[in-house]
Amino acid sequence: MPAIPERISRFIDNLEESGTDSESKLKKIIENEYRRRLNRYYLIDRLLKKKYKMRFEEFRDQELVKKFDYSLEAESDFCDWEMAITGIECLQEDFSELSGTNR
């Protein structure tokens, strides 16, 4: 791992107190960021499931954006929902690799 400049090491130490070396502290910071992003994507997914009373795949397969006459709200919801679903899949895979577990 490349050396971390002292200035950056100070910020790492401010954000993460557990661990002894910069690499383990940085890993913990990255894990926390993955959790934060996953939580955001799960929230988007949950809110849109509640709003439309269906899963994303059903919304997409039933072409509801088209049925809603391509309204800005429906298109925006579709894009946000698709981003959340894709984000969850990618982040879960990366997080499993980072933490050394398979989910």
CYANA upper distance limits for C-alpha pairs under 8 A (distance plus 0.5 A):
  4 ILE  CA      8 ILE  CA      7.02
  4 ILE  CA      9 SER  CA      6.81
  5 PRO  CA      9 SER  CA      6.73
  6 GLU  CA     10 ARG  CA      6.83
  7 ARG  CA     11 PHE  CA      7.48
  8 ILE  CA     12 ILE  CA      6.84
  9 SER  CA     13 ASP  CA      6.61
  9 SER  CA     22 SER  CA      7.46
 10 ARG  CA     14 ASN  CA      6.70
 11 PHE  CA     15 LEU  CA      6.74
 12 ILE  CA     16 GLU  CA      6.53
 12 ILE  CA     22 SER  CA      7.77
 12 ILE  CA     25 LYS  CA      7.33
 12 ILE  CA     26 LEU  CA      7.13
 12 ILE  CA     29 ILE  CA      8.44
 13 ASP  CA     17 GLU  CA      6.41
 13 ASP  CA     22 SER  CA      8.35
 13 ASP  CA     25 LYS  CA      7.94
 15 LEU  CA     29 ILE  CA      7.81
 16 GLU  CA     25 LYS  CA      6.29
 16 GLU  CA     26 LEU  CA      8.30
 16 GLU  CA     28 LYS  CA      7.79
 16 GLU  CA     29 ILE  CA      7.18
 17 GLU  CA     25 LYS  CA      7.90
 18 SER  CA     25 LYS  CA      7.17
 19 GLY  CA     24 SER  CA      6.29
 19 GLY  CA     25 LYS  CA      6.08
 20 THR  CA     24 SER  CA      7.52
 20 THR  CA     25 LYS  CA      7.78
 21 ASP  CA     25 LYS  CA      6.85
 22 SER  CA     26 LEU  CA      6.37
 23 GLU  CA     27 LYS  CA      6.59
 24 SER  CA     28 LYS  CA      6.76
 25 LYS  CA     29 ILE  CA      6.81
 26 LEU  CA     30 ILE  CA      6.69
 27 LYS  CA     31 GLU  CA      6.64
 27 LYS  CA     98 LEU  CA      8.44
 28 LYS  CA     32 ASN  CA      6.67
 29 ILE  CA     33 GLU  CA      6.78
 30 ILE  CA     34 TYR  CA      6.72
 31 GLU  CA     35 ARG  CA      6.76
 31 GLU  CA     95 PHE  CA      7.43
 31 GLU  CA     98 LEU  CA      8.09
 31 GLU  CA     99 SER  CA      8.21
 32 ASN  CA     36 ARG  CA      6.67
 33 GLU  CA     37 ARG  CA      6.69
 34 TYR  CA     38 LEU  CA      6.52
 34 TYR  CA     91 LEU  CA      7.10
 34 TYR  CA     95 PHE  CA      7.18
 35 ARG  CA     39 ASN  CA      6.55
 36 ARG  CA     40 ARG  CA      6.84
 37 ARG  CA     41 TYR  CA      6.75
 38 LEU  CA     42 TYR  CA      6.53
 38 LEU  CA     87 GLY  CA      7.96
 38 LEU  CA     88 ILE  CA      6.43
 38 LEU  CA     91 LEU  CA      7.32
 38 LEU  CA     92 GLN  CA      8.28
 39 ASN  CA     43 LEU  CA      6.58
 40 ARG  CA     44 ILE  CA      6.88
 41 TYR  CA     45 ASP  CA      6.68
 41 TYR  CA     83 MET  CA      8.48
 41 TYR  CA     84 ALA  CA      5.07
 41 TYR  CA     85 ILE  CA      7.65
 41 TYR  CA     87 GLY  CA      7.27
 41 TYR  CA     88 ILE  CA      6.81
 42 TYR  CA     46 ARG  CA      6.52
 42 TYR  CA     84 ALA  CA      7.57
 42 TYR  CA     88 ILE  CA      7.82
 43 LEU  CA     47 LEU  CA      6.56
 44 ILE  CA     48 LEU  CA      6.64
 44 ILE  CA     80 ASP  CA      7.94
 44 ILE  CA     81 TRP  CA      7.12
 44 ILE  CA     84 ALA  CA      6.98
 45 ASP  CA     49 LYS  CA      6.53
 45 ASP  CA     56 PHE  CA      8.33
 45 ASP  CA     81 TRP  CA      6.57
 45 ASP  CA     84 ALA  CA      6.84
 45 ASP  CA     85 ILE  CA      7.57
 46 ARG  CA     50 LYS  CA      6.70
 47 LEU  CA     51 LYS  CA      6.62
 48 LEU  CA     52 TYR  CA      6.54
 48 LEU  CA     53 LYS  CA      8.32
 48 LEU  CA     77 ASP  CA      7.91
 48 LEU  CA     81 TRP  CA      7.55
 49 LYS  CA     53 LYS  CA      5.72
 49 LYS  CA     54 MET  CA      5.66
 49 LYS  CA     55 ARG  CA      6.00
 49 LYS  CA     56 PHE  CA      7.65
 50 LYS  CA     54 MET  CA      7.73
 52 TYR  CA     59 PHE  CA      8.30
 54 MET  CA     58 GLU  CA      6.73
 54 MET  CA     59 PHE  CA      7.19
 55 ARG  CA     59 PHE  CA      6.92
 56 PHE  CA     60 ARG  CA      6.60
 56 PHE  CA     81 TRP  CA      7.29
 56 PHE  CA     82 GLU  CA      7.89
 56 PHE  CA     85 ILE  CA      8.38
 57 GLU  CA     61 ASP  CA      6.41
 58 GLU  CA     62 GLN  CA      6.37
 59 PHE  CA     63 GLU  CA      6.86
 59 PHE  CA     64 LEU  CA      6.28
 60 ARG  CA     64 LEU  CA      7.13
 60 ARG  CA     65 VAL  CA      8.40
 60 ARG  CA     78 PHE  CA      8.23
 63 GLU  CA     67 LYS  CA      6.97
 64 LEU  CA     68 PHE  CA      6.42
 64 LEU  CA     74 ALA  CA      8.13
 65 VAL  CA     69 ASP  CA      6.95
 65 VAL  CA     70 TYR  CA      5.63
 65 VAL  CA     71 SER  CA      7.58
 65 VAL  CA     74 ALA  CA      5.84
 65 VAL  CA     75 GLU  CA      6.42
 65 VAL  CA     78 PHE  CA      7.85
 66 LYS  CA     70 TYR  CA      5.74
 68 PHE  CA     74 ALA  CA      7.16
 70 TYR  CA     74 ALA  CA      7.00
 70 TYR  CA     75 GLU  CA      6.66
 71 SER  CA     75 GLU  CA      6.66
 72 LEU  CA     76 SER  CA      6.37
 73 GLU  CA     77 ASP  CA      6.49
 74 ALA  CA     78 PHE  CA      6.55
 75 GLU  CA     79 CYS  CA      6.73
 76 SER  CA     80 ASP  CA      6.61
 77 ASP  CA     81 TRP  CA      6.34
 78 PHE  CA     82 GLU  CA      6.47
 79 CYS  CA     83 MET  CA      6.56
 80 ASP  CA     84 ALA  CA      6.66
 81 TRP  CA     85 ILE  CA      6.69
 82 GLU  CA     86 THR  CA      6.55
 83 MET  CA     87 GLY  CA      6.27
 84 ALA  CA     88 ILE  CA      6.51
 85 ILE  CA     89 GLU  CA      6.89
 86 THR  CA     90 CYS  CA      6.72
 87 GLY  CA     91 LEU  CA      6.30
 88 ILE  CA     92 GLN  CA      6.37
 89 GLU  CA     93 GLU  CA      6.84
 90 CYS  CA     94 ASP  CA      6.74
 91 LEU  CA     95 PHE  CA      6.26
 92 GLN  CA     96 SER  CA      6.52
 92 GLN  CA    103 ARG  CA      8.01
 93 GLU  CA     97 GLU  CA      6.88
 93 GLU  CA    103 ARG  CA      8.35
 94 ASP  CA     98 LEU  CA      6.56
 95 PHE  CA     99 SER  CA      6.48
 96 SER  CA    100 GLY  CA      6.22
 96 SER  CA    101 THR  CA      5.39
 96 SER  CA    102 ASN  CA      5.78
 96 SER  CA    103 ARG  CA      6.76
 97 GLU  CA    101 THR  CA      6.91
 97 GLU  CA    102 ASN  CA      7.78
